[in-house]
Amino acid sequence: PTDRRLTHERYNQTYKGVEVEYAEIFIHHKNNKIETINGKLAEGLNLSIIPTITENTAIINAINHLGATNLFNWLDTNEENEIKELTGNPNETNYPTGQLLIAKTGDEQDYSSSNFKLCWKFSINSLVPYSRNDVYVDAINGVIVKNDNTNHYDGTAQLMFNYGNLIIDTK
């Protein structure tokens, strides 16, 4: 029997072992035959992958950018206890760890090498004021390259079978 399902594989681009953000290839195949390949790659990259800014310095820059007086989730005892309970790890924390990557910093559609920089990326959650952000700090000079707001808000959804409209938690 022939398998009619289309399966997909996703590959992320790396440069000298460092992930290149949003640079990926998708291979779509059926019956062990490639149907299509699509994606976007950063070409002509020529940059250092050795950070001159430490992760610790970068997180301080990111926190200061968001507001050093914010109540971040790792500063809240209830939030810290909850993450420890959820993971079963008494050492778990909400304090963000950095991911060293080659970040896409320019125009969404432009994949030229000038739109990529070596950065530390941190996912930072603040309780007061409420915000969820991915903050990118240039790993060479410590400048904030971008700050992506990742807040998710509840929304209304119309459900089938006469359940009507209900609020959906999008977190």
Secondary structure as UniProt FT lines:
FT   STRAND          7..15
FT   TURN            16..17
FT   STRAND          18..30
FT   TURN            31..32
FT   STRAND          33..40
FT   HELIX           55..66
FT   TURN            68..69
FT   STRAND          71..72
FT   HELIX           73..75
FT   HELIX           77..87
FT   TURN            90..91
FT   STRAND          99..104
FT   TURN            108..109
FT   HELIX           113..115
FT   STRAND          116..128
FT   TURN            129..130
FT   STRAND          131..138
FT   TURN            139..141
FT   STRAND          144..149
FT   STRAND          155..159
FT   TURN            160..163
FT   STRAND          164..168
//
